[in-house]
């Protein structure tokens, strides 16, 4: 059984992962309204990935004998100045999530909760990928600038994104 402190923080992380999904759906809606279906698709896929993350935490708590608590979510930002603005905000959000995951790991290490340490290593690796993806897209959007052809090509590229849960994690 994990400690009350770790249980409370992981329950909060479920909330943050669900908020992330809502945030990315808001960004998808913005992109769709801007007639950028590939960008909208990218963010919808990202929302699915965030829900998957929330369920990993959900299942972990259940497997550890902890009680999952569901909390209300704050309203995400729905307005963006540009696609670049949306991606810059998404990148900042992923940095925030990374900090949360590191905080969970710090608690697990402090409490010598080895099962949770092992579990959280997957999320640490995942956050490296998340930050790299968003950082890279921000850089590409800055290079594209006002070039509508570049924006179109990136929109087409992002339309091909898929999310497939890791094979060992599918139910």
C-alpha positions as a Markdown table, in Angstrom:
| # | Residue | x | y | z |
|---|---|---|---|---|
| 1 | Unk | 0.0 | 0.0 | 0.0 |
| 2 | Unk | 1.3 | 3.4 | -0.9 |
| 3 | Unk | 1.4 | 6.3 | 1.6 |
| 4 | Unk | -1.4 | 8.7 | 2.0 |
| 5 | Unk | 0.8 | 11.5 | 0.7 |
| 6 | Unk | 1.7 | 9.7 | -2.5 |
| 7 | Unk | -1.9 | 8.5 | -3.0 |
| 8 | Unk | -3.1 | 12.1 | -2.8 |
| 9 | Unk | -0.5 | 13.4 | -5.2 |
| 10 | Unk | -1.2 | 10.6 | -7.8 |
| 11 | Unk | -4.9 | 11.4 | -7.5 |
| 12 | Unk | -4.0 | 15.0 | -8.3 |
| 13 | Unk | -1.9 | 13.8 | -11.2 |
| 14 | Unk | -5.0 | 12.0 | -12.6 |
| 15 | Unk | -6.8 | 15.3 | -12.5 |
| 16 | Unk | -3.9 | 17.0 | -14.3 |
| 17 | Unk | -3.8 | 14.4 | -17.0 |
| 18 | Unk | -7.5 | 14.8 | -17.6 |
| 19 | Unk | -7.1 | 18.6 | -17.7 |
| 20 | Unk | -4.3 | 18.1 | -20.3 |
| 21 | Unk | -6.7 | 16.1 | -22.4 |
| 22 | Unk | -9.3 | 19.0 | -22.2 |
| 23 | Unk | -6.6 | 21.6 | -22.9 |
| 24 | Unk | -5.6 | 19.7 | -26.1 |
| 25 | Unk | -9.2 | 19.4 | -27.2 |
| 26 | Unk | -9.5 | 23.1 | -26.8 |
| 27 | Unk | -6.5 | 23.6 | -29.0 |
| 28 | Unk | -7.9 | 21.1 | -31.5 |
| 29 | Unk | -11.1 | 23.1 | -31.6 |
| 30 | Unk | -9.1 | 26.3 | -32.2 |
| 31 | Unk | -7.2 | 24.7 | -35.1 |
| 32 | Unk | -10.4 | 23.3 | -36.6 |
| 33 | Unk | -11.9 | 26.8 | -36.5 |
| 34 | Unk | -8.8 | 28.1 | -38.3 |
| 35 | Unk | -9.3 | 25.5 | -41.0 |
| 36 | Unk | -6.2 | 23.5 | -40.1 |
| 37 | Unk | -7.5 | 20.0 | -39.9 |
| 38 | Unk | -4.1 | 18.4 | -39.5 |
| 39 | Unk | -3.2 | 20.5 | -36.5 |
| 40 | Unk | -6.7 | 19.8 | -35.1 |
| 41 | Unk | -6.1 | 16.1 | -35.6 |
| 42 | Unk | -2.6 | 16.3 | -33.9 |
| 43 | Unk | -4.2 | 17.8 | -30.8 |
| 44 | Unk | -7.1 | 15.3 | -30.7 |
| 45 | Unk | -4.6 | 12.5 | -30.8 |
| 46 | Unk | -2.6 | 14.2 | -28.0 |
| 47 | Unk | -5.8 | 14.4 | -26.0 |
| 48 | Unk | -6.2 | 10.6 | -26.4 |
| 49 | Unk | -2.7 | 10.1 | -25.2 |
| 50 | Unk | -3.3 | 12.2 | -22.1 |
| 51 | Unk | -6.4 | 10.2 | -21.3 |
| 52 | Unk | -4.3 | 7.0 | -21.6 |
| 53 | Unk | -1.8 | 8.5 | -19.1 |
| 54 | Unk | -4.6 | 9.3 | -16.7 |
| 55 | Unk | -5.8 | 5.7 | -16.9 |
| 56 | Unk | -2.3 | 4.4 | -16.3 |
| 57 | Unk | -2.3 | 6.3 | -13.0 |
| 58 | Unk | -5.9 | 5.2 | -12.3 |
| 59 | Unk | -5.1 | 1.5 | -12.8 |
| 60 | Unk | -1.9 | 1.8 | -10.8 |
| 61 | Unk | -3.7 | 3.2 | -7.8 |
| 62 | Unk | -6.3 | 0.4 | -8.0 |
| 63 | Unk | -3.5 | -2.2 | -8.3 |
| 64 | Unk | -1.8 | -0.8 | -5.3 |
| 65 | Unk | -4.9 | -0.9 | -3.2 |
| 66 | Unk | -5.4 | 2.9 | -3.3 |
| 67 | Unk | -8.6 | 4.7 | -3.7 |
| 68 | Unk | -9.0 | 6.7 | -6.9 |
| 69 | Unk | -10.7 | 10.1 | -6.5 |
| 70 | Unk | -12.0 | 12.1 | -9.4 |
| 71 | Unk | -11.9 | 15.8 | -9.2 |
| 72 | Unk | -13.5 | 18.6 | -11.3 |
| 73 | Unk | -11.4 | 20.2 | -13.9 |
| 74 | Unk | -10.5 | 23.8 | -14.5 |
| 75 | Unk | -11.6 | 25.4 | -17.8 |
| 76 | Unk | -8.8 | 25.3 | -20.3 |
| 77 | Unk | -7.9 | 28.3 | -22.4 |
| 78 | Unk | -10.0 | 28.3 | -25.6 |
| 79 | Unk | -8.5 | 31.3 | -27.4 |
| 80 | Unk | -5.1 | 31.6 | -29.1 |
| 81 | Unk | -3.4 | 34.3 | -31.1 |
| 82 | Unk | -2.1 | 31.8 | -33.6 |
| 83 | Unk | -1.2 | 28.1 | -34.1 |
| 84 | Unk | 2.3 | 29.0 | -32.8 |
| 85 | Unk | 0.8 | 30.5 | -29.6 |
| 86 | Unk | -1.2 | 27.2 | -29.1 |
| 87 | Unk | 2.0 | 25.1 | -29.5 |
| 88 | Unk | 4.0 | 27.5 | -27.2 |
| 89 | Unk | 1.4 | 27.1 | -24.6 |
| 90 | Unk | 1.3 | 23.3 | -25.1 |
| 91 | Unk | 5.0 | 23.2 | -24.7 |
| 92 | Unk | 4.9 | 25.2 | -21.4 |
| 93 | Unk | 2.1 | 22.9 | -20.2 |
| 94 | Unk | 4.2 | 19.8 | -20.9 |
| 95 | Unk | 7.1 | 21.4 | -18.9 |
| 96 | Unk | 4.6 | 21.9 | -16.0 |
| 97 | Unk | 3.6 | 18.2 | -16.3 |
| 98 | Unk | 7.2 | 17.2 | -16.3 |
| 99 | Unk | 7.7 | 19.1 | -13.0 |
| 100 | Unk | 4.7 | 17.3 | -11.5 |
| 101 | Unk | 6.1 | 13.9 | -12.6 |
| 102 | Unk | 9.5 | 14.8 | -11.1 |
| 103 | Unk | 7.7 | 15.8 | -7.9 |
| 104 | Unk | 6.0 | 12.4 | -7.7 |
| 105 | Unk | 9.3 | 10.7 | -8.2 |
| 106 | Unk | 10.9 | 12.8 | -5.5 |
| 107 | Unk | 8.2 | 11.7 | -3.1 |
| 108 | Unk | 8.5 | 8.0 | -4.1 |
| 109 | Unk | 12.3 | 8.1 | -3.7 |
| 110 | Unk | 12.0 | 9.9 | -0.3 |
| 111 | Unk | 9.5 | 7.2 | 0.9 |
| 112 | Unk | 11.5 | 4.4 | -0.7 |
| 113 | Unk | 8.3 | 3.3 | -2.6 |
| 114 | Unk | 10.1 | 1.1 | -5.1 |
| 115 | Unk | 7.0 | 0.0 | -7.0 |
| 116 | Unk | 6.1 | 3.6 | -7.6 |
| 117 | Unk | 9.6 | 4.5 | -8.6 |
| 118 | Unk | 9.5 | 1.7 | -11.2 |
| 119 | Unk | 6.1 | 2.9 | -12.4 |
| 120 | Unk | 7.1 | 6.5 | -12.7 |
| 121 | Unk | 10.2 | 5.8 | -14.9 |
| 122 | Unk | 7.9 | 5.2 | -17.8 |
| 123 | Unk | 6.4 | 8.7 | -17.3 |
| 124 | Unk | 9.8 | 10.4 | -17.1 |
| 125 | Unk | 10.8 | 8.8 | -20.4 |
| 126 | Unk | 7.4 | 9.9 | -21.8 |
| 127 | Unk | 7.9 | 13.5 | -20.8 |
| 128 | Unk | 11.2 | 13.6 | -22.5 |
| 129 | Unk | 9.4 | 12.6 | -25.7 |
| 130 | Unk | 6.5 | 15.1 | -25.1 |
| 131 | Unk | 8.7 | 18.1 | -24.5 |
| 132 | Unk | 10.9 | 17.2 | -27.5 |
| 133 | Unk | 7.8 | 16.9 | -29.7 |
| 134 | Unk | 6.4 | 20.3 | -28.7 |
| 135 | Unk | 9.7 | 22.0 | -28.7 |
| 136 | Unk | 10.4 | 20.8 | -32.2 |
| 137 | Unk | 7.0 | 21.9 | -33.5 |
| 138 | Unk | 7.4 | 25.3 | -31.9 |
| 139 | Unk | 10.8 | 25.7 | -33.7 |
| 140 | Unk | 9.3 | 24.5 | -37.0 |
| 141 | Unk | 6.4 | 26.9 | -36.7 |
| 142 | Unk | 8.8 | 29.8 | -36.0 |
| 143 | Unk | 10.8 | 28.9 | -39.1 |
| 144 | Unk | 7.6 | 28.7 | -41.2 |
| 145 | Unk | 6.5 | 32.1 | -40.0 |
| 146 | Unk | 3.9 | 33.6 | -42.4 |
| 147 | Unk | 4.7 | 31.1 | -45.2 |
| 148 | Unk | 1.3 | 29.6 | -46.0 |
| 149 | Unk | 2.9 | 26.8 | -48.0 |
| 150 | Unk | 5.0 | 25.7 | -45.1 |
| 151 | Unk | 2.0 | 25.8 | -42.8 |
| 152 | Unk | 0.0 | 23.7 | -45.2 |
| 153 | Unk | 2.8 | 21.1 | -45.5 |
| 154 | Unk | 3.0 | 20.8 | -41.7 |
| 155 | Unk | -0.7 | 20.6 | -41.5 |
| 156 | Unk | -0.7 | 17.7 | -43.9 |
| 157 | Unk | 2.1 | 16.0 | -42.0 |
| 158 | Unk | 0.4 | 16.3 | -38.6 |
| 159 | Unk | -2.8 | 14.8 | -40.1 |
| 160 | Unk | -1.0 | 11.5 | -40.3 |
| 161 | Unk | -0.3 | 11.2 | -36.6 |
| 162 | Unk | -1.7 | 8.2 | -34.8 |
| 163 | Unk | -1.6 | 7.1 | -31.1 |
| 164 | Unk | -1.2 | 3.4 | -30.5 |
| 165 | Unk | -0.8 | 2.5 | -26.8 |
| 166 | Unk | 2.3 | 0.4 | -26.2 |
| 167 | Unk | 1.6 | -3.3 | -27.0 |
| 168 | Unk | 2.4 | -4.4 | -23.4 |
| 169 | Unk | -0.1 | -1.8 | -22.1 |
| 170 | Unk | -3.2 | -2.6 | -24.3 |
| 171 | Unk | -6.1 | -4.3 | -22.6 |
